[in-house]
């Protein structure tokens, strides 16, 4: 038996845009489908800016070193340990 599919609606009855992609209106009123194009562009722009400034990476690393060696070091190491133990261990720790 052939599967019926209407060109006016897509998955779950959502209306398709002119380019045939289901989605919600994103930035600037554009329809965004499975992925958010505007969020991807913003992420890529900010990542490129951060990577182009080598000093910001060094400054961040130095702040992290000072934090781990400082008074909050024990709690940071505990958080790292919980993060590395995986989601099940983290959930079990929260329920205690």
C-alpha positions as CSV (number, residue, x, y, z in Angstrom):
1,X,0.0,0.0,0.0
2,X,1.4,3.4,-1.0
3,X,2.1,5.9,1.8
4,X,0.0,9.1,1.3
5,X,2.0,12.4,1.6
6,X,0.6,15.8,1.1
7,X,2.9,18.5,-0.4
8,X,1.2,21.1,1.8
9,X,2.1,19.5,5.0
10,X,5.2,17.7,6.3
11,X,5.9,15.6,9.3
12,X,3.2,16.0,12.0
13,X,1.1,18.2,9.8
14,X,3.4,21.2,10.0
15,X,3.2,23.4,7.0
16,X,6.3,23.4,4.8
17,X,8.1,26.6,3.8
18,X,8.8,27.4,0.2
19,X,12.1,25.5,0.4
20,X,10.3,22.4,1.7
21,X,11.8,22.5,5.2
22,X,9.7,22.2,8.3
23,X,10.6,24.5,11.1
24,X,10.0,27.6,13.1
25,X,10.8,31.2,12.3
26,X,14.3,32.0,13.4
27,X,16.2,35.3,13.4
28,X,15.1,37.8,10.8
29,X,11.8,35.8,10.3
30,X,13.6,33.1,8.3
31,X,12.3,29.5,8.6
32,X,14.9,27.3,10.3
33,X,14.6,23.6,10.0
34,X,16.4,20.8,11.8
35,X,19.4,23.0,12.8
36,X,19.5,26.7,13.7
37,X,21.4,28.4,11.0
38,X,21.5,31.8,12.8
39,X,22.8,30.1,16.0
40,X,25.5,28.3,14.0
41,X,26.6,31.5,12.4
42,X,26.9,33.3,15.7
43,X,28.8,30.4,17.3
44,X,31.2,30.2,14.4
45,X,31.8,33.9,14.4
46,X,32.4,34.0,18.2
47,X,34.7,30.9,18.0
48,X,36.8,32.4,15.3
49,X,37.1,35.7,17.2
50,X,38.2,33.8,20.4
51,X,40.7,31.6,18.5
52,X,42.2,34.6,16.7
53,X,43.1,36.2,20.1
54,X,45.8,33.8,21.4
55,X,46.2,36.0,24.5
56,X,42.6,35.3,25.6
57,X,43.3,31.5,25.7
58,X,46.4,32.0,27.7
59,X,44.6,34.4,30.1
60,X,41.8,31.9,30.5
61,X,44.2,29.1,31.2
62,X,46.0,31.2,33.8
63,X,42.7,32.0,35.6
64,X,41.9,28.3,35.6
65,X,45.3,27.4,37.1
66,X,44.9,30.0,39.8
67,X,41.3,28.8,40.6
68,X,42.5,25.1,40.9
69,X,45.4,26.1,43.1
70,X,43.3,28.5,45.2
71,X,40.6,28.1,47.9
72,X,38.0,26.7,45.4
73,X,40.4,24.0,44.1
74,X,38.9,21.2,46.2
75,X,35.3,21.9,44.9
76,X,36.6,22.2,41.3
77,X,38.4,18.9,41.6
78,X,35.3,17.3,43.0
79,X,33.2,18.7,40.2
80,X,35.7,17.4,37.6
81,X,35.5,13.9,39.3
82,X,31.7,13.9,39.1
83,X,31.8,15.1,35.5
84,X,34.2,12.3,34.5
85,X,32.2,9.6,36.2
86,X,29.3,10.0,33.8
87,X,25.6,10.8,33.9
88,X,24.4,7.8,36.0
89,X,26.9,8.5,38.8
90,X,25.9,12.2,38.8
91,X,22.3,11.4,39.0
92,X,22.9,8.9,41.9
93,X,24.9,11.6,43.7
94,X,22.1,14.1,43.4
95,X,19.5,11.7,44.8
96,X,21.5,11.1,48.0
